[in-house]
Structure formats: C-alpha cells, structure tokens
C-alpha cells in the first residue's frame, strides 16, 4: 500500500476509530432495578454504523498508508470486537475497561474516550482523525462523537456519507446530506467525524487476518491508566448527569381490527372514532 506522509509532520496519518458492541436491537431487555440495558442476557454485535466508520479508516490505510487504532470502552468481552478489527486490518486494539465506567451516559463516555485518544497519541503518535458511527443502536443519541470533539477541542463533522483527505493541503473534505441537498465541509486535522450507516460496505477478514487477530496482544487500560481523568467521580454512573426516572417495558397492544364490508363503512367507523371528519 502507498504511504503518503503528512508533509508538515513527516509521518502517515493516524486514524483512531471509537467503536462499541451493542445489544442486538431485536433482543433488548431492561434491568427493572437499575433501569439500564441488561447486556448479560442478549446477543451483542458490533454497532452497525461503527462498522462503516472502521471501513473508512481501512480505506484511508489502503490509500494513504494510515495507521489505524481501534478504541473501545466497555467490559472485557469487547475484546472479541477488537480482535475482529485487527483481523480486518487495524494496527492495534485498545480496550478501556474498569468497573468505575459502568452506567456511563454520553458525557463521561466522551470524556473517557477523549482521555483514551490522548494516551494513544502519547504512546503511538498523534491522532489526526477520530471516527465514530453516527449513533449507537442502544441509545441513538449521536452525542459521543461531538462530545469527544469538545473535550479534545478539535474540528468536527457529523453524519457524513463521504470523507476524503488532501495530502497537499493537509485538509479533510466531508459531505453530508441536509434537507434538500448536500453540505460540503473542509477542515484541517485533527478532527472528529461521525459516519452514516451504510456509507460503505465493510470488508470481511481473511483467514490469515483471523489468525492474526486471535494471536494479537491487545492494549488494556483501566481508570488508573488514564491520567487525564480526575477520578472515579468523573466517570461511569457517578459522573453521569442523566437520571432515568422511569422505565416501562411495553407489551404491545392488541390488534383486533373489525372486518367491514366496504370503504364507506370504514370511513364511517373512522368518523365515529374521531379519527376522520367528513365535510
């Protein structure tokens, strides 16, 4: 693959991808006491838009020789995802895991990931581009990417469906859909970018890649390893300003439609229910 160095730095791009595993959206359960998702009883998959963000990083590696680091915050079993990413072509997988991080909402999550990016920069070289999926299927807030950008004070672009790098100008060009058209953004590194679902087709790992992923040594950090975080009160449930007042589990509703003889009868039924007005 070609290696296109960043002229002002004399090195290739360094892309970090923040990813996570989420419960399969078809198999969600809620802990009625903690009022959080119960991840122990559901199948977990790689968050679908994160797959597209990671594929974009691999495309930058193919085109520019970029270094690719994958970062995740979560329980130890998230190592399965990191090994899969290494199998597909990532240079390393970084797992941030600690009981202190449990129950985090988007604010301490973005704070923790930002601290992880800072440490990656110190240990493996400055990160130029941080990629995220547009949102996660377990919360759908879309807040973590912009949150990390805020903590790192970088440029940001959200919900993009294409991204390019101009080595001569040392600038990124992103395109995203807006009402009735497209918006084109141009900005320098470092930057945080969130990627639309299905913006590309994620590749599969080869057999050799699978073997490489299984034998790879992952980087594992706890709260104590992230010196940019002030203490346990900054992260996890303790550092989360969001308070869930109530969680209800819907059992659905009865669908027992009446059989009506014709359209006129259907209209009359809607009028009687106050759904329609005939003038």
C-alpha positions, -999 to 999 in steps of 0.1 A, spaced: 0 0 0 12 36 -7 25 56 23 16 93 19 31 113 48 16 144 63 41 169 49 43 191 80 48 161 103 68 137 81 47 107 90 15 90 77 -20 98 90 -30 82 123 -67 73 124 -85 63 156 -119 46 155 -141 46 185 -163 16 184 -185 -4 207 -206 -36 209 -244 -31 213 -272 -54 221 -289 -69 191 -318 -44 186 -342 -74 181 -333 -88 216 -332 -60 241 -341 -63 278 -342 -38 306 -330 -43 342 -361 -32 361 -340 -22 392 -310 -4 377 -331 10 348 -303 3 323 -299 -22 295 -292 -57 307 -263 -67 285 -258 -101 301 -289 -117 286 -287 -105 250 -265 -112 220 -241 -84 214 -229 -73 179 -206 -45 166 -227 -14 165 -236 -12 128 -226 24 120 -192 17 137 -186 -9 111 -188 18 84 -165 41 103 -140 14 107 -142 5 70 -135 42 62 -104 40 83 -92 9 65 -98 27 32 -75 55 44 -49 29 53 -52 14 18 -49 48 0 -26 67 23 -8 41 45 -26 55 75 -20 39 109 -53 26 124 -60 23 161 -94 10 174 -106 22 208 -135 9 228 -148 14 264 -166 -15 278 -165 -49 296 -137 -74 289 -157 -93 264 -154 -63 240 -120 -79 232 -139 -100 206 -146 -69 186 -110 -56 188 -97 -89 176 -121 -88 146 -109 -53 138 -72 -64 139 -82 -93 117 -96 -69 91 -65 -47 92 -63 -25 123 -28 -19 137 -39 -22 173 -69 -26 196 -73 -6 228 -97 -17 255 -106 7 282 -123 -13 309 -130 -7 346 -160 -12 369 -158 25 375 -170 31 339 -203 12 343 -235 30 338 -220 60 320 -241 83 299 -228 102 269 -209 128 289 -185 106 309 -183 82 279 -170 110 257 -147 122 285 -132 87 288 -128 81 251 -111 115 248 -87 105 275 -80 73 257 -73 92 224 -48 114 243 -30 84 257 -30 67 222 -14 99 209 13 98 236 21 62 231 16 56 194 18 90 178 -5 119 175 -40 110 162 -51 131 132 -86 117 127 -111 102 151 -140 83 135 -173 72 151 -205 57 139 -233 82 136 -250 68 167 -255 36 186 -285 13 184 -287 11 223 -291 48 228 -293 66 195 -282 100 209 -254 108 184 -237 128 212 -205 109 218 -186 120 187 -193 157 192 -186 152 229 -151 138 222 -145 167 198 -155 191 226 -131 175 251 -103 174 226 -111 208 211 -109 195 175 -128 202 143 -159 181 139 -183 169 112 -214 147 119 -235 123 99 -211 124 69 -215 100 39 -181 106 23 -147 118 35 -115 125 17 -80 136 26 -60 161 5 -23 154 13 -12 186 -4 -35 209 15 -35 187 46 -72 190 49 -103 168 50 -134 172 28 -166 157 42 -200 156 26 -233 151 44 -270 152 35 -291 181 46 -327 189 38 -330 192 1 -293 188 -7 -257 182 4 -233 201 26 -196 200 19 -172 208 48 -135 213 46 -114 213 77 -78 206 90 -66 178 113 -72 169 140 -109 162 136 -137 141 149 -161 127 123 -193 106 127 -202 83 98 -236 74 84 -249 39 85 -243 21 51 -220 48 37 -198 19 25 -196 -19 26 -175 -32 54 -149 -58 43 -146 -93 58 -115 -107 74 -93 -131 56 -82 -164 72 -47 -150 78 -63 -120 93 -84 -141 116 -53 -159 128 -35 -125 133 -65 -112 153 -66 -142 176 -30 -140 185 -28 -102 188 -18 -86 221 -44 -60 230 -37 -28 248 -58 -28 280 -62 3 302 -81 9 334 -92 42 350 -58 44 367 -41 44 333 -60 74 321 -43 103 339 -63 130 321 -94 119 342 -96 135 376 -110 105 395 -138 79 397 -164 106 404 -159 119 368 -169 87 351 -195 59 350 -228 64 368 -213 88 393 -202 112 365 -235 109 346 -258 139 348 -286 119 331 -312 105 356 -336 78 343 -368 85 362 -388 55 350 -385 26 325 -416 9 312 -415 -22 291 -442 -22 265 -461 -55 259 -475 -41 227 -512 -36 221 -540 -57 208 -545 -57 170 -581 -70 165 -594 -49 136 -630 -52 128 -640 -66 94 -660 -41 75 -680 -47 43 -667 -18 22 -649 16 21 -680 36 31 -683 15 63 -646 20 70 -649 58 66 -680 58 89 -660 39 116 -632 64 114 -656 93 118 -673 76 148 -638 72 165 -630 109 159 -601 100 136 -616 114 104 -640 143 96 -663 142 66 -672 177 53 
